[in-house]
Amino acid sequence: MNTALNTQLSQKRVLVADGAAGTMLQQMGLAPGNAPDAWNLTHPDAVKTLHRRYCEAGADIIYTNTFGGTRIRLSREGLADQVRQINLTGAQLARSVATEFGDRLVFGDIGPTGALLAPVGTLPTEVAIDAFAEQAAALTEGGVDALIVETISDLEEARAAIEGIRSVTNLPIAVTLSFDTKGRTMFGVKPEQAVKALLALDVTIIGANCGRTLSETLEAVLKMRAVAPEALLMAKPNAGLPHTENSALVYAVTPEAMADIAVRFVTKAGVRIFGGCCGSTPEHIRAVAAALRSLQR
């Protein structure tokens, strides 16, 4: 299928994705613990400013502000009756900003439900599939170019998300897992295991996001590349581990340090998309974009 994503990938060796949403929205006034997704409806101008700052920094891809946008997750915030509107509006806000900048891509962001699937937990797989389908349908209606299922620890949840998405749209799907427990996800999934399973499900893009440290995320992606040289890989690591200063969370990785390791992700692991997760800012993405574009000259 010829999509905007395929066109961009064919024209550029590496695409730059955006950075953290929650980190930036908290700087704009989002109270810790409150649902960032709700700001699509209550503070749309702030969400557009978030996207605009990343586009101005050089991001080719912006994520919708919908990480917690499943019915399962939003119900905990008393927002179950606003699932469609939160996701539809989130996609429309991102699309409007992407259009301002010409050829920027919008990825519809789908995070984990926050519940454990049966039989490990109590969430029926069918309920999870329906929740992912509902979110994906609204994001697709809002005009996203692809769906990104991110910060996944459980391959069964990834499968449920993929099944739900595929039931409502044929857009490309990306899946990234968080490897934060001795090189594995919290469910014990190894990078090699993840990439093989996801390739078998015909996922377009596979990779790692969040995680503990930049070096650990790089190691995970290198292991993926070793067993799947044909895979289209991406990475979106945190700006390191946070620490508290004057009651505020501070991430130690500087924009310069993230730019340096972005080059290593490209030259050593062959990633085609690189961005930032928790703690990363437009300054991080600006440095990454400059470093990767210098690399490709």
C-alpha positions as CSV (number, residue, x, y, z in Angstrom):
1,M,0.0,0.0,0.0
2,N,1.4,3.4,-1.0
3,T,1.1,5.6,2.1
4,A,2.5,9.0,3.2
5,L,4.7,7.0,5.6
6,N,6.1,4.8,2.8
7,T,6.7,7.9,0.6
8,Q,8.7,9.6,3.4
9,L,10.7,6.5,4.2
10,S,11.6,6.1,0.5
11,Q,12.8,9.8,0.3
12,K,14.8,10.0,3.6
13,R,17.1,7.5,5.2
14,V,16.0,8.5,8.8
15,L,12.9,10.2,10.0
16,V,12.9,12.2,13.3
17,A,10.0,11.7,15.7
18,D,8.9,14.0,18.4
19,G,9.7,13.9,22.1
20,A,7.7,13.7,25.3
21,A,4.2,15.0,25.5
22,G,3.5,14.7,29.3
23,T,6.8,16.4,30.2
24,M,5.9,19.4,28.0
25,L,2.2,19.6,29.0
26,Q,3.2,19.6,32.7
27,Q,5.4,22.6,32.0
28,M,2.3,24.2,30.5
29,G,0.2,23.6,33.6
30,L,-1.0,20.0,33.4
31,A,-1.2,18.8,37.0
32,P,0.7,15.6,37.8
33,G,-1.6,12.7,37.8
34,N,-4.2,14.3,35.5
35,A,-5.0,12.8,32.2
36,P,-3.0,14.5,29.4
37,D,-5.5,13.2,26.8
38,A,-8.3,15.3,28.3
39,W,-6.4,18.4,27.3
40,N,-7.4,17.7,23.7
41,L,-10.8,18.9,24.7
42,T,-10.1,21.4,27.5
43,H,-6.8,23.0,26.3
44,P,-6.6,22.4,22.5
45,D,-4.4,25.4,21.9
46,A,-1.8,24.1,24.4
47,V,-1.8,20.7,22.6
48,K,-1.3,22.4,19.3
49,T,1.6,24.4,20.8
50,L,3.1,21.1,21.9
51,H,3.0,19.7,18.4
52,R,4.1,23.0,16.8
53,R,7.2,23.2,19.0
54,Y,8.3,19.7,17.9
55,C,7.7,20.5,14.3
56,E,9.7,23.7,14.6
57,A,12.5,21.6,16.2
58,G,12.6,19.4,13.1
59,A,10.4,16.5,13.8
60,D,9.1,14.7,10.8
61,I,6.6,12.7,12.9
62,I,4.4,13.9,15.7
63,Y,2.4,11.6,17.9
64,T,-1.2,12.4,18.8
65,N,-1.8,13.3,22.5
66,T,-3.7,10.1,23.1
67,F,-1.4,7.7,24.9
68,G,-4.0,6.9,27.5
69,G,-6.9,7.0,25.1
70,T,-8.5,3.6,25.4
71,R,-11.8,3.3,27.1
72,I,-10.2,1.1,29.7
73,R,-7.8,3.7,30.7
74,L,-10.0,6.7,30.4
75,S,-12.7,5.1,32.5
76,R,-10.5,5.5,35.5
77,E,-10.6,9.3,34.9
78,G,-14.3,9.3,34.5
79,L,-13.9,10.0,30.8
80,A,-15.3,6.8,29.3
81,D,-18.1,8.7,27.6
82,Q,-15.6,10.9,25.8
83,V,-13.3,8.2,24.2
84,R,-14.2,9.0,20.6
85,Q,-14.1,12.8,21.0
86,I,-10.8,12.8,22.9
87,N,-9.1,10.6,20.2
88,L,-10.8,12.2,17.2
89,T,-9.9,15.7,18.4
90,G,-6.4,14.6,19.3
91,A,-5.8,13.4,15.8
92,Q,-7.4,16.5,14.3
93,L,-5.2,18.8,16.4
94,A,-2.0,17.0,15.3
95,R,-3.1,16.9,11.7
96,S,-3.8,20.6,11.7
97,V,-0.3,21.4,12.9
98,A,1.3,18.9,10.6
99,T,-0.5,20.6,7.7
100,E,1.0,23.9,8.7
101,F,4.5,22.4,8.2
102,G,3.8,20.7,4.9
103,D,4.8,17.1,4.9
104,R,4.9,16.1,8.6
105,L,3.5,12.8,9.5
106,V,1.0,12.1,12.3
107,F,1.1,8.8,14.3
108,G,-2.0,7.9,16.3
109,D,-0.6,7.1,19.7
110,I,-2.0,4.1,21.5
111,G,-0.6,3.1,24.9
112,P,-1.2,0.1,27.0
113,T,-4.5,-0.3,28.8
114,G,-2.8,-0.4,32.2
115,A,-4.7,-3.6,33.0
116,L,-3.4,-7.2,32.9
117,L,-4.9,-9.5,30.3
118,A,-6.4,-12.8,31.4
119,P,-5.2,-15.3,32.4
120,V,-2.5,-13.3,34.1
121,G,-5.0,-10.6,35.1
122,T,-8.7,-10.1,34.8
123,L,-9.1,-8.1,31.5
124,P,-10.6,-10.4,28.9
125,T,-8.7,-10.3,25.6
126,E,-11.9,-9.6,23.7
127,V,-12.5,-6.4,25.8
128,A,-9.0,-5.2,25.1
129,I,-9.4,-5.8,21.4
130,D,-12.6,-3.8,21.3
131,A,-11.1,-1.0,23.2
132,F,-8.1,-0.8,20.9
133,A,-10.4,-0.9,17.9
134,E,-12.5,1.9,19.2
135,Q,-9.5,4.1,19.8
136,A,-8.0,3.3,16.4
137,A,-11.2,4.0,14.6
138,A,-11.4,7.5,16.1
139,L,-7.7,8.2,15.4
140,T,-8.1,7.1,11.8
141,E,-11.2,9.2,11.3
142,G,-9.1,12.2,12.6
143,G,-6.6,11.8,9.8
144,V,-3.5,10.0,11.2
145,D,-1.0,8.5,8.8
146,A,-0.2,5.4,10.9
147,L,-1.0,3.9,14.3
148,I,1.8,3.5,16.9
149,V,1.3,1.0,19.8
150,E,4.0,2.0,22.3
151,T,5.4,1.3,25.7
152,I,4.3,-2.3,25.5
153,S,5.5,-5.0,27.9
154,D,3.2,-7.9,27.1
155,L,3.2,-9.5,23.6
156,E,-0.4,-10.6,24.1
157,E,-1.5,-7.0,24.6
158,A,0.4,-6.1,21.5
159,R,-1.4,-8.8,19.6
160,A,-4.8,-7.6,21.0
161,A,-3.9,-4.0,19.9
162,I,-2.9,-5.2,16.4
163,E,-6.1,-7.2,16.0
164,G,-8.2,-4.3,17.2
165,I,-6.5,-1.9,14.8
166,R,-6.8,-4.2,11.8
167,S,-10.5,-4.6,12.4
168,V,-11.1,-0.9,11.7
169,T,-8.3,0.3,9.4
170,N,-5.6,-0.7,7.0
171,L,-3.2,2.0,8.0
172,P,0.5,1.0,8.8
173,I,1.1,-0.2,12.3
174,A,4.2,0.4,14.4
175,V,4.8,-1.3,17.8
176,T,7.5,-0.4,20.3
177,L,8.2,-2.2,23.5
178,S,9.8,-0.9,26.7
179,F,12.8,-3.0,27.8
180,D,13.5,-2.0,31.3
181,T,14.1,-5.1,33.3
182,K,17.5,-6.6,32.8
183,G,17.2,-6.3,29.0
184,R,13.6,-7.6,28.9
185,T,10.2,-6.1,29.3
186,M,8.4,-6.4,32.7
187,F,6.7,-9.5,31.2
188,G,10.1,-11.0,30.5
189,V,10.0,-10.5,26.7
190,K,13.4,-10.4,25.0
191,P,14.0,-8.0,22.1
192,E,14.8,-11.0,19.8
193,Q,11.5,-12.7,20.8
194,A,9.6,-9.4,20.2
195,V,10.9,-8.6,16.8
196,K,10.3,-12.2,15.5
197,A,6.7,-12.3,16.9
198,L,5.8,-8.8,15.5
199,L,7.3,-9.5,12.1
200,A,5.1,-12.6,11.9
201,L,2.1,-10.3,12.5
202,D,3.2,-8.2,9.5
203,V,3.8,-5.0,11.6
204,T,5.3,-2.3,9.5
205,I,7.7,-0.8,12.1
206,I,9.1,-2.4,15.2
207,G,11.3,-1.0,18.0
208,A,11.8,0.2,21.5
209,N,10.7,3.2,23.5
210,C,10.9,4.5,27.0
211,G,13.2,2.1,29.0
212,R,15.7,2.8,31.6
213,T,18.7,4.2,29.9
214,L,19.8,5.2,26.3
215,S,22.5,2.5,26.3
216,E,20.0,-0.3,27.3
217,T,17.5,0.8,24.7
218,L,20.3,0.8,22.1
219,E,21.3,-2.7,23.2
220,A,17.7,-3.9,22.8
221,V,17.5,-2.5,19.3
222,L,20.8,-4.0,18.3
223,K,19.5,-7.4,19.4
224,M,16.5,-6.9,17.2
225,R,18.7,-6.0,14.3
226,A,20.9,-9.1,14.8
227,V,18.0,-11.5,14.4
228,A,15.9,-9.5,11.9
229,P,18.2,-7.7,9.4
230,E,15.1,-7.0,7.2
231,A,13.1,-5.2,9.9
232,L,12.2,-1.5,9.7
233,L,13.3,-0.4,13.2
234,M,12.7,2.7,15.3
235,A,13.7,3.9,18.8
236,K,12.3,6.6,21.1
237,P,14.2,6.3,24.4
238,N,13.8,8.4,27.5
239,A,16.2,11.2,28.3
240,G,17.7,8.9,31.0
241,L,16.3,8.2,34.4
242,P,14.7,11.1,36.3
243,H,15.7,12.4,39.7
244,T,14.1,15.0,41.9
245,E,15.3,18.6,42.3
246,N,13.2,21.0,44.3
247,S,10.2,18.7,44.0
248,A,10.5,18.6,40.2
249,L,11.5,15.6,38.1
250,V,14.8,16.3,36.2
251,Y,16.2,14.1,33.4
252,A,20.0,14.1,33.2
253,V,20.5,13.4,29.5
254,T,21.3,16.6,27.6
255,P,20.2,17.4,24.1
256,E,23.8,17.0,23.0
257,A,24.1,13.5,24.6
258,M,20.9,12.4,23.0
259,A,22.0,13.6,19.6
260,D,25.3,11.7,19.9
261,I,23.5,8.4,20.7
262,A,20.9,9.0,18.0
263,V,23.8,8.8,15.5
264,R,24.8,5.4,17.1
265,F,21.2,4.1,16.8
266,V,21.4,4.9,13.1
267,T,24.9,3.8,12.3
268,K,25.1,0.7,14.5
269,A,21.5,-0.5,14.6
270,G,20.2,0.9,11.3
271,V,17.1,2.5,12.8
272,R,14.9,4.4,10.3
273,I,13.0,6.5,12.9
274,F,14.5,8.1,16.0
275,G,12.8,10.3,18.6
276,G,12.6,10.9,22.4
277,C,10.3,9.6,25.1
278,C,10.0,10.8,28.8
279,G,12.0,13.8,29.7
280,S,12.9,14.7,26.1
281,T,12.0,18.2,24.9
282,P,12.0,20.2,21.7
283,E,15.6,21.1,22.5
284,H,16.5,17.4,22.5
285,I,14.7,16.8,19.2
286,R,16.3,19.9,17.6
287,A,19.8,18.5,18.5
288,V,18.8,15.0,17.2
289,A,17.5,16.4,13.9
290,A,20.6,18.4,13.3
291,A,22.9,15.5,14.0
292,L,21.0,13.0,11.9
293,R,20.7,15.5,9.0
294,S,24.4,16.1,9.1
295,L,25.0,12.4,9.0
296,Q,22.9,12.0,5.8
297,R,24.5,14.8,3.8
